Amino acid sequence: MADAHGSGPCDHKSCGFESHHPHQEKRYSAEYRFLLLSEENKEEMDNRPIGFFDSGLGGLTSVSALQSRLPKERVIYYGDTARTPYGSKSPETIRKFASQIVDYLVSKDVKMVVIACNTVTSLALDDLRQQHPELPIIGVIEPTVRKVVQSHCPNVGIIATKATIQSDVYARLLHNLDPSIRTSSLACPAFVPLIEEGIIDNEIMDLTIRYYMDDFVRENGFSHLILGCTHYPMIADNLKRIYPHMNLISSSEAVIDEVEEVLAARDQFAEQRTEEDRFYASDLSDNFIRMTDRLTEGKNSRIKLKKMEE
């Protein structure tokens, strides 16, 4: 169901983020800036890996963006493929799953965690930061919102999972930064299961996109569309073919801007790649293995099964 929004103040507790005035130079909350700038947390070089996780294989799009931008950085990725999709699960369940995965990544001595999942970012980011105050934990939503505002888009469409749309976090943060922006939101719950099954470059996906989006695009008249799920860049070619006038804004790519800034603030760029990337999944589906192999072509990597306790 589509949901159009006008301006309105952000309820920070419900959306999970601190507000930012458009003219503020600081981009992080006070407590997060303290963590970034604390001298005791700075190092000359830090070759430890960056942890990424998602409900499935969608977060691999963020890993790809990182590897293009910062090829010396090593990755440990966790895809919760056995329990995907997250978008239809309760907030309590999503928070529980996210906490389990971050605890696992911390056990691997990561220097940062990237929540490469809009659903988890919208519902669990604050909880995860409170559980691990010593660790930079970055979500995908706030960097994407800043990118939209910087693009001066007057009318923006948002597509995401049901949980992300119901949280209303994108619309709230956009209106908080720029009350003049008009937003229209649409949940597309069938996209993630189809992508997880590898049903992408065919008529089934195109028909599903049109089923959800034709009326949404026609009735709301936006020219910029936020891909509010890290799975959705995998159907970017479909979207561009069906809606050639549309400018797509990927949360998978926007989050890497913030990763780079945090690494710089903490002097934690890697000097060299000392070990191979590692990819873990709670269920080693054929599509996860295929997508990981495609992502890491020509690179050393390992793919392992790692189940989480229910």
N, C-alpha and C positions, 0 to 999 in steps of 0.2 A: 504494500500500500504506500502510495506517495504521500509525502508530508511537506507542505511548503511553510517556510518560516519567514517572519519579519525580524525586526531587531528586538533585542531583549537582553537583560543582564544575565551574566553567567552565575549559576549557583555552584561555587567552587567545590563544595563538598560532594555534590552529586555528580559533577562532571569529572572530578579527579585531578584538576589542574589549577595552578595559580594563574590569576589573570595577568595580562601584560598590556600596558597602555601603548597605543601605536607609536608614541614618541619616545618610549623608554629605550635606552641604549642597552640595558641589561636584558639578557634573554633567558635567564634561569631564575628559579625561585631563590630566596635568600639562603635557605639551608643548602640548596644544591650548589650555589656559587661558593659557599664556604667549603664544601667538599672538593670542588674543582680547584680552588686556589690554595688550599691548605698546603703549606710547604712540606709537611711530613708525608703527604701523599704523592709528591713529585719525585720522578726518577729521570735519569739521563736518557735511557732507552729502556723499552719494556717489550721483550719478545714473547711475552705470554699471549695466549690466544684471546680473541674476542668471542664471547658466547652469543649465539643467535638461537631463537626458538620460535616455533609456530605450531599451530594445530595440525599442520601437515606439511606439504611441500611448497606452499605459497611463499614462505619466508626465504626460500632459495633465490627468489628474485632480488631480495635485499643483499644476500651474499654475493650475487653476481655483480650488483652495483658497487659493493665494497671492493671486490677484487679488481674491477676496472679502475677504480679511483686510487686505492691503496694496496697495490699488489704485494707489498712486503708483509701485510698483516695476515696472521694465521687465524683460522676459524674452527670453532667447535660448534656444530649445528645439531639441534634436536628437533625432530618433527614428530609430533604426537599422532601419527597416522592411524593408530589403533582406536583412538577416541575422537577423531575428526568426524564431522565438523563441530566446532565449538559454538557457532552462532546460534544454534537452537537450544543450547544448554542453559541451565540456571546460572545466575551470577555466582552463587556459592560454589557450584561445581567448577566453574571456570577458574575462580580464585584458588581452589584447592589444587587443580591440575597445574596451574602456573607456578604455585609455590613449590610443588614437587620438582618441577623441571629446573627452576632457578637454583634450588638446593643442589641438584645434580651438577649443574654447570659450575657452581661455586666449588664443588668438590674436585673439579678439574682445573682449578686455579686460573680461572679467566680473569682478565683485568677489567672487563666491562661486559654487561649483558645488554643485548638489543632485543627488545620484544618485537619481533618481526610479524606481529599479528595485531590488527586493529581491534579485534574483539577483546583480547587480553589487555591491551593498552587502555581501552575505554573503561574496563571494570576492575583492573587489578594493579595498575601502575603504582598508586600510592601505597597500597599494602606491601608490595614487593620492596619498595624503597625503605619502608619502615622496618621490614624484616632484615634488610641488608644495608644499613646506613653507610657502611664503609665502601660500598661498591657503586660505581656509576651504572644506573639502569635507565636506558633510553627507550621511550615508546615512539611509535610511528606517527601519532596524530598531531602533536603540537608542531613538529617541523613541517608537516604538510600544510597545516593552517597558516603558518608564517609564509610559506611559499605562495599560497593563494593570495594572501593580503598584499604581498610584495608585487604580485602580478597585476594588481588593480582590476580584478575581475568584478564587474558589478552584479553579475548573476551567475550563480554556481550550482551545478547539480552534484549530488552526492549519492553514490551507490555503495552498498556495504552489506554485511550480514544483518540478520534480524536483530541480534543483540547490540551491535554497534549503532544501528539506526534508532533503536529504542532508548539507548543511553543519551541520544541527542547531543553528544559531545562535539561533533564537528560543527553543527549549526551554532551551538552556544559559544564556542571559542571564536568562531568567525565573527559573530555579531558583537562579541566583547571587544575584539580588536578593531572592527570596522562595522558600526551599526548600519551603514548604508548598503552592505552586501545583502542581496536576496539569495536565499538558499532553498533548494528543493531536494528532499531526501527520499530514497527508495531502497527498500530491502529486496535483495535478490537471492533468496536462500538456496536456489537450485544450482547456482554457479559453482560453488565450492565442490560439492559432490561430483559434478560432471568433470571439473578440472582434475580432481584427485583420481578419477578413473581414466584420465587421458583423452576425454571426449572434448576435443578443442577444435581441430581443423576439419570440421565437417558440418553438415546441414543441421544436425541436432542442436549443436551449440548456437548456431545462427538463429534458428527458430526460437530457442529459449530466450536469447537476448531480445529478439523482437517482441516476444510475448510479454516480457517484463517492461521493456523500455520504450516501445514505439509511442504509446500515449503519453508517457512520462516526458519524453523529449519534446514532443509536439505541443503539449499543453503548457510547458514551463519556459520554453524559449531560451535556455541557457546555452552559452557557447563554450564553457569550460566544465569539465566533469572530473570530480575527484574519484579516483579508484580507491575507495576506502576499505580495501581488503588486499593483502599482499598476494593473494592468488590471482587477482584480476589483471595484472600486467600480462599474464599468460594468454589472455584473450584480447589484448590490446589491438592486435591486427584485425580481429573480427569486428571490434567496435569501430575502428577507423574505416573499415570497408563499408559497414552498414550506415555509419553517421560520419561521412567524410569531413564535415564542417567542424567537428568537435575537437577541442583541445583537451587532451588527457593529462591529468596531474596524478603522478604515481606516488603513493605513500612509501613504496619500496625504495625509491630513489631519494626522496626528500630526507629520509631519516639518516642517510649517509652524510649529509651536510653536517648534521649535529654530531655524529660519530667523529668526524674529522675535527670539529671544533673542540670537543671534549678531550680528545687525545692531545691536541695542541696545548690546551689549558693545563693539562696534567703532565706535559712532557713525557707522553707514553707511546709515541710512535715506535714501531718496531724497526730495529736496525737491519734485520735480515730474517728470512724465513728459516727457522732452525728445525722445524718438524713439518710433517704433512698435515693438511686439513683433515678433520675427522667429522663424520656425519653419522648421527645416531637416529634411530626411529623406533617407535614402540611396535610397529609392524612393518616389516620390509616388503612392502608391496612392489610389484613389478614396475609400476609407474614412478614410485619414489626412486628406485634404483636407476631407472632410465633417465629421469630428470637430473639426478645427481651426477650421473656419468656424463650427461651432456654439458652440465655446468662446469665440471672439472676436467674437461677434455684437455689433455696435454699437461695436466697437473697431477701431483701425487696426492692421493686422498684414500681414506678408508671408510667403509660403510659398515656399521654394526647394528645389531638388534639390541635394544635396551628397553625393556618393559618397565613401566611404573606401577607401583602397588596401588590398587584401587582404594 
